[in-house]
Amino acid sequence: MADTEQPLESATEWVREHVQRYVETKGEEGHVWRGVPTLLLTTRGRKSGQLRRQALIYGQDGEGTYVIVGSKGGSETHPLWYLNLRADPTVHLQVGAEVFDATARTAEGEERERLWQMMAGIFPMYNEYRQKTKREIPVVVLRRV
């Protein structure tokens, strides 16, 4: 992803403020939200072509592998960032002070269930979100390139 492009931020004020604090402090502030670790995910809009940045809760599954959940609070639709990375799996991450590119894929089968359990251990609300929706909430593996 081009370093000179400025990503669009969330229209939701508290999310936008969280991302700004994260970026401005190089991850020293904002990397923890409600006691859980967060990263910044930048995807390219599948329709607009513009970069879009989102703060998300994450877990780690080994060196250089990060896991996120497309819960959207238990909504019946996938989050836009998930649709974007499905269309273009090349993403940009900031984890604390580290900034790097990664590739994204959706976990399936036994791997998905194992990672779901890991992420629900980090943020138990994911289990409540799963009860609210008929869709399978995606678990995404981000691998540093």
KOLSE-64264 format. One record per residue (C-alpha): residue number from 1; residue in one letter; x, z, y. Coordinates in nm, 4 decimals. Each point is the difference from the previous one (the first is absolute). Layout:
<r><n>NUM</n><res>A</res><X>X</X><Z>Z</Z><Y>Y</Y></r>
...
This chain:
<r><n>1</n><res>M</res><X>0.0000</X><Z>0.0000</Z><Y>0.0000</Y></r>
<r><n>2</n><res>A</res><X>0.1246</X><Z>-0.0822</Z><Y>0.3458</Y></r>
<r><n>3</n><res>D</res><X>0.1399</X><Z>0.3040</Z><Y>0.1815</Y></r>
<r><n>4</n><res>T</res><X>-0.0955</X><Z>-0.1407</Z><Y>0.3408</Y></r>
<r><n>5</n><res>E</res><X>-0.3750</X><Z>-0.0106</Z><Y>-0.0655</Y></r>
<r><n>6</n><res>Q</res><X>-0.1944</X><Z>0.3050</Z><Y>0.1143</Y></r>
<r><n>7</n><res>P</res><X>-0.2592</X><Z>0.1081</Z><Y>-0.2567</Y></r>
<r><n>8</n><res>L</res><X>-0.3572</X><Z>0.0697</Z><Y>0.1003</Y></r>
<r><n>9</n><res>E</res><X>-0.0913</X><Z>0.3661</Z><Y>-0.0266</Y></r>
<r><n>10</n><res>S</res><X>-0.3229</X><Z>0.1579</Z><Y>-0.1180</Y></r>
<r><n>11</n><res>A</res><X>-0.2957</X><Z>0.0022</Z><Y>0.2360</Y></r>
<r><n>12</n><res>T</res><X>-0.0607</X><Z>0.3623</Z><Y>-0.1057</Y></r>
<r><n>13</n><res>E</res><X>0.1628</X><Z>0.2208</Z><Y>0.2633</Y></r>
<r><n>14</n><res>W</res><X>0.1320</X><Z>0.2812</Z><Y>-0.2241</Y></r>
<r><n>15</n><res>V</res><X>0.1500</X><Z>-0.2515</Z><Y>-0.2445</Y></r>
<r><n>16</n><res>R</res><X>0.1618</X><Z>-0.1936</Z><Y>0.2851</Y></r>
<r><n>17</n><res>E</res><X>0.1447</X><Z>0.3237</Z><Y>0.1429</Y></r>
<r><n>18</n><res>H</res><X>0.1319</X><Z>0.1021</Z><Y>-0.3435</Y></r>
<r><n>19</n><res>V</res><X>0.1752</X><Z>-0.3361</Z><Y>-0.0431</Y></r>
<r><n>20</n><res>Q</res><X>0.1431</X><Z>0.0069</Z><Y>0.3534</Y></r>
<r><n>21</n><res>R</res><X>0.1426</X><Z>0.3513</Z><Y>-0.0523</Y></r>
<r><n>22</n><res>Y</res><X>0.1461</X><Z>-0.1085</Z><Y>-0.3349</Y></r>
<r><n>23</n><res>V</res><X>0.1701</X><Z>-0.3055</Z><Y>0.1534</Y></r>
<r><n>24</n><res>E</res><X>0.1169</X><Z>0.1664</Z><Y>0.3227</Y></r>
<r><n>25</n><res>T</res><X>0.1625</X><Z>0.2921</Z><Y>-0.1854</Y></r>
<r><n>26</n><res>K</res><X>0.1487</X><Z>-0.2245</Z><Y>-0.2725</Y></r>
<r><n>27</n><res>G</res><X>-0.2079</X><Z>0.1828</Z><Y>-0.2594</Y></r>
<r><n>28</n><res>E</res><X>0.0995</X><Z>0.3516</Z><Y>0.1044</Y></r>
<r><n>29</n><res>E</res><X>-0.3582</X><Z>0.0655</Z><Y>0.1133</Y></r>
<r><n>30</n><res>G</res><X>-0.3071</X><Z>-0.1556</Z><Y>-0.1528</Y></r>
<r><n>31</n><res>H</res><X>0.1486</X><Z>-0.0456</Z><Y>-0.3446</Y></r>
<r><n>32</n><res>V</res><X>-0.2177</X><Z>0.2881</Z><Y>-0.1184</Y></r>
<r><n>33</n><res>W</res><X>-0.3772</X><Z>-0.0031</Z><Y>0.0537</Y></r>
<r><n>34</n><res>R</res><X>-0.2108</X><Z>0.2984</Z><Y>-0.1103</Y></r>
<r><n>35</n><res>G</res><X>0.2895</X><Z>0.1147</Z><Y>-0.2162</Y></r>
<r><n>36</n><res>V</res><X>0.0500</X><Z>-0.3300</Z><Y>-0.1843</Y></r>
<r><n>37</n><res>P</res><X>0.2743</X><Z>-0.2612</Z><Y>0.0465</Y></r>
<r><n>38</n><res>T</res><X>-0.0847</X><Z>-0.3249</Z><Y>0.1757</Y></r>
<r><n>39</n><res>L</res><X>0.1716</X><Z>-0.3341</Z><Y>0.0369</Y></r>
<r><n>40</n><res>L</res><X>-0.0676</X><Z>-0.2917</Z><Y>0.2302</Y></r>
<r><n>41</n><res>L</res><X>-0.1090</X><Z>-0.3205</Z><Y>-0.1712</Y></r>
<r><n>42</n><res>T</res><X>0.0130</X><Z>-0.3293</Z><Y>0.1883</Y></r>
<r><n>43</n><res>T</res><X>-0.1829</X><Z>-0.2983</Z><Y>-0.1481</Y></r>
<r><n>44</n><res>R</res><X>-0.0695</X><Z>-0.3481</Z><Y>0.1303</Y></r>
<r><n>45</n><res>G</res><X>-0.3677</X><Z>-0.0675</Z><Y>0.0718</Y></r>
<r><n>46</n><res>R</res><X>-0.1292</X><Z>-0.2491</Z><Y>-0.2549</Y></r>
<r><n>47</n><res>K</res><X>-0.2242</X><Z>-0.1669</Z><Y>0.2591</Y></r>
<r><n>48</n><res>S</res><X>0.1723</X><Z>0.0659</Z><Y>0.3344</Y></r>
<r><n>49</n><res>G</res><X>0.3617</X><Z>-0.0199</Z><Y>-0.1151</Y></r>
<r><n>50</n><res>Q</res><X>0.0765</X><Z>0.2998</Z><Y>0.2236</Y></r>
<r><n>51</n><res>L</res><X>0.1934</X><Z>0.3031</Z><Y>-0.1169</Y></r>
<r><n>52</n><res>R</res><X>-0.2101</X><Z>0.3127</Z><Y>-0.0482</Y></r>
<r><n>53</n><res>R</res><X>0.1328</X><Z>0.3537</Z><Y>-0.0436</Y></r>
<r><n>54</n><res>Q</res><X>-0.1689</X><Z>0.2923</Z><Y>-0.1741</Y></r>
<r><n>55</n><res>A</res><X>0.1036</X><Z>0.3564</Z><Y>-0.0873</Y></r>
<r><n>56</n><res>L</res><X>-0.0708</X><Z>0.0890</Z><Y>-0.3632</Y></r>
<r><n>57</n><res>I</res><X>0.0550</X><Z>0.2920</Z><Y>-0.2352</Y></r>
<r><n>58</n><res>Y</res><X>0.2636</X><Z>-0.0812</Z><Y>-0.2600</Y></r>
<r><n>59</n><res>G</res><X>0.1733</X><Z>0.1232</Z><Y>-0.3102</Y></r>
<r><n>60</n><res>Q</res><X>0.3242</X><Z>-0.1099</Z><Y>-0.1630</Y></r>
<r><n>61</n><res>D</res><X>0.0410</X><Z>-0.1336</Z><Y>-0.3516</Y></r>
<r><n>62</n><res>G</res><X>0.3758</X><Z>-0.0179</Z><Y>-0.0304</Y></r>
<r><n>63</n><res>E</res><X>0.2699</X><Z>-0.1161</Z><Y>0.2389</Y></r>
<r><n>64</n><res>G</res><X>-0.1232</X><Z>-0.2667</Z><Y>0.2429</Y></r>
<r><n>65</n><res>T</res><X>-0.3563</X><Z>-0.0058</Z><Y>-0.1374</Y></r>
<r><n>66</n><res>Y</res><X>-0.2904</X><Z>0.1306</Z><Y>0.2070</Y></r>
<r><n>67</n><res>V</res><X>-0.3669</X><Z>0.0340</Z><Y>-0.0928</Y></r>
<r><n>68</n><res>I</res><X>-0.3047</X><Z>-0.0208</Z><Y>0.2277</Y></r>
<r><n>69</n><res>V</res><X>-0.3757</X><Z>0.0061</Z><Y>-0.0654</Y></r>
<r><n>70</n><res>G</res><X>-0.2588</X><Z>-0.2378</Z><Y>0.1473</Y></r>
<r><n>71</n><res>S</res><X>-0.2748</X><Z>0.2610</Z><Y>0.0186</Y></r>
<r><n>72</n><res>K</res><X>-0.1553</X><Z>-0.0732</Z><Y>0.3405</Y></r>
<r><n>73</n><res>G</res><X>-0.1670</X><Z>0.3388</Z><Y>-0.0338</Y></r>
<r><n>74</n><res>G</res><X>-0.2023</X><Z>-0.1146</Z><Y>-0.3016</Y></r>
<r><n>75</n><res>S</res><X>-0.1520</X><Z>-0.3004</Z><Y>0.1767</Y></r>
<r><n>76</n><res>E</res><X>-0.1505</X><Z>-0.2833</Z><Y>-0.2069</Y></r>
<r><n>77</n><res>T</res><X>0.2482</X><Z>-0.2444</Z><Y>0.1549</Y></r>
<r><n>78</n><res>H</res><X>0.3764</X><Z>-0.0180</Z><Y>-0.0220</Y></r>
<r><n>79</n><res>P</res><X>0.2043</X><Z>0.0889</Z><Y>0.3082</Y></r>
<r><n>80</n><res>L</res><X>0.1176</X><Z>-0.3013</Z><Y>0.2003</Y></r>
<r><n>81</n><res>W</res><X>0.3657</X><Z>0.0877</Z><Y>-0.0574</Y></r>
<r><n>82</n><res>Y</res><X>-0.0581</X><Z>-0.0353</Z><Y>-0.3748</Y></r>
<r><n>83</n><res>L</res><X>-0.1633</X><Z>-0.3420</Z><Y>0.0384</Y></r>
<r><n>84</n><res>N</res><X>0.2930</X><Z>-0.1033</Z><Y>0.2195</Y></r>
<r><n>85</n><res>L</res><X>0.2696</X><Z>0.1044</Z><Y>-0.2482</Y></r>
<r><n>86</n><res>R</res><X>-0.1905</X><Z>-0.1634</Z><Y>-0.2842</Y></r>
<r><n>87</n><res>A</res><X>0.0204</X><Z>-0.3251</Z><Y>0.1961</Y></r>
<r><n>88</n><res>D</res><X>0.3670</X><Z>0.0561</Z><Y>0.0930</Y></r>
<r><n>89</n><res>P</res><X>0.1810</X><Z>0.2697</Z><Y>-0.2004</Y></r>
<r><n>90</n><res>T</res><X>0.3025</X><Z>0.0041</Z><Y>0.2321</Y></r>
<r><n>91</n><res>V</res><X>-0.0364</X><Z>0.3141</Z><Y>0.2119</Y></r>
<r><n>92</n><res>H</res><X>0.2065</X><Z>0.2088</Z><Y>0.2394</Y></r>
<r><n>93</n><res>L</res><X>0.0275</X><Z>0.3778</Z><Y>-0.0392</Y></r>
<r><n>94</n><res>Q</res><X>0.1190</X><Z>0.2942</Z><Y>0.2007</Y></r>
<r><n>95</n><res>V</res><X>0.0521</X><Z>0.3128</Z><Y>-0.2076</Y></r>
<r><n>96</n><res>G</res><X>0.1285</X><Z>0.2731</Z><Y>0.2281</Y></r>
<r><n>97</n><res>A</res><X>0.2935</X><Z>-0.1543</Z><Y>0.1870</Y></r>
<r><n>98</n><res>E</res><X>0.0530</X><Z>-0.2793</Z><Y>-0.2560</Y></r>
<r><n>99</n><res>V</res><X>-0.1382</X><Z>-0.3443</Z><Y>0.0813</Y></r>
<r><n>100</n><res>F</res><X>0.0067</X><Z>-0.2747</Z><Y>-0.2632</Y></r>
<r><n>101</n><res>D</res><X>-0.1845</X><Z>-0.2856</Z><Y>-0.1705</Y></r>
<r><n>102</n><res>A</res><X>-0.1817</X><Z>0.0401</Z><Y>-0.3291</Y></r>
<r><n>103</n><res>T</res><X>-0.2221</X><Z>-0.1926</Z><Y>-0.2390</Y></r>
<r><n>104</n><res>A</res><X>-0.3426</X><Z>0.1248</Z><Y>-0.0991</Y></r>
<r><n>105</n><res>R</res><X>-0.1940</X><Z>-0.0240</Z><Y>-0.3235</Y></r>
<r><n>106</n><res>T</res><X>-0.3139</X><Z>0.1655</Z><Y>-0.1314</Y></r>
<r><n>107</n><res>A</res><X>0.0562</X><Z>0.2375</Z><Y>-0.2918</Y></r>
<r><n>108</n><res>E</res><X>-0.2150</X><Z>-0.0517</Z><Y>-0.3082</Y></r>
<r><n>109</n><res>G</res><X>-0.0831</X><Z>0.1709</Z><Y>-0.3283</Y></r>
<r><n>110</n><res>E</res><X>0.1969</X><Z>0.3045</Z><Y>-0.1065</Y></r>
<r><n>111</n><res>E</res><X>0.2396</X><Z>-0.0327</Z><Y>0.2936</Y></r>
<r><n>112</n><res>R</res><X>-0.2932</X><Z>0.0093</Z><Y>0.2426</Y></r>
<r><n>113</n><res>E</res><X>-0.1462</X><Z>0.3112</Z><Y>-0.1608</Y></r>
<r><n>114</n><res>R</res><X>0.3374</X><Z>0.1783</Z><Y>-0.0012</Y></r>
<r><n>115</n><res>L</res><X>0.0557</X><Z>-0.0858</Z><Y>0.3675</Y></r>
<r><n>116</n><res>W</res><X>-0.3591</X><Z>0.0943</Z><Y>0.0893</Y></r>
<r><n>117</n><res>Q</res><X>0.0594</X><Z>0.3455</Z><Y>-0.1461</Y></r>
<r><n>118</n><res>M</res><X>0.3241</X><Z>0.0298</Z><Y>0.1964</Y></r>
<r><n>119</n><res>M</res><X>-0.1698</X><Z>-0.1005</Z><Y>0.3270</Y></r>
<r><n>120</n><res>A</res><X>-0.3044</X><Z>0.2260</Z><Y>-0.0608</Y></r>
<r><n>121</n><res>G</res><X>0.2500</X><Z>0.2830</Z><Y>-0.0449</Y></r>
<r><n>122</n><res>I</res><X>0.1370</X><Z>-0.0780</Z><Y>0.3470</Y></r>
<r><n>123</n><res>F</res><X>-0.3418</X><Z>-0.0542</Z><Y>0.1615</Y></r>
<r><n>124</n><res>P</res><X>-0.2880</X><Z>0.1370</Z><Y>-0.2136</Y></r>
<r><n>125</n><res>M</res><X>-0.2663</X><Z>-0.1667</Z><Y>0.2198</Y></r>
<r><n>126</n><res>Y</res><X>0.0768</X><Z>-0.3260</Z><Y>-0.1845</Y></r>
<r><n>127</n><res>N</res><X>-0.2010</X><Z>0.1334</Z><Y>-0.2950</Y></r>
<r><n>128</n><res>E</res><X>-0.2994</X><Z>0.0575</Z><Y>0.2297</Y></r>
<r><n>129</n><res>Y</res><X>0.0394</X><Z>-0.3494</Z><Y>0.1451</Y></r>
<r><n>130</n><res>R</res><X>-0.0012</X><Z>-0.1437</Z><Y>-0.3531</Y></r>
<r><n>131</n><res>Q</res><X>-0.3351</X><Z>0.1717</Z><Y>-0.0653</Y></r>
<r><n>132</n><res>K</res><X>-0.1529</X><Z>-0.1530</Z><Y>0.3164</Y></r>
<r><n>133</n><res>T</res><X>0.0605</X><Z>-0.3664</Z><Y>-0.0887</Y></r>
<r><n>134</n><res>K</res><X>-0.0746</X><Z>-0.2470</Z><Y>-0.2778</Y></r>
<r><n>135</n><res>R</res><X>0.3161</X><Z>-0.2021</Z><Y>0.0670</Y></r>
<r><n>136</n><res>E</res><X>0.3289</X><Z>0.0738</Z><Y>-0.1681</Y></r>
<r><n>137</n><res>I</res><X>0.2183</X><Z>0.1442</Z><Y>0.2727</Y></r>
<r><n>138</n><res>P</res><X>0.3314</X><Z>-0.1855</Z><Y>-0.0050</Y></r>
<r><n>139</n><res>V</res><X>0.3276</X><Z>0.1787</Z><Y>-0.0580</Y></r>
<r><n>140</n><res>V</res><X>0.2819</X><Z>-0.2010</Z><Y>0.1546</Y></r>
<r><n>141</n><res>V</res><X>0.3660</X><Z>0.0075</Z><Y>-0.0958</Y></r>
<r><n>142</n><res>L</res><X>0.2450</X><Z>-0.0861</Z><Y>0.2785</Y></r>
<r><n>143</n><res>R</res><X>0.3478</X><Z>-0.0928</Z><Y>-0.1173</Y></r>
<r><n>144</n><res>R</res><X>0.2881</X><Z>-0.0053</Z><Y>0.2479</Y></r>
<r><n>145</n><res>V</res><X>0.1787</X><Z>-0.3368</Z><Y>0.0143</Y></r>
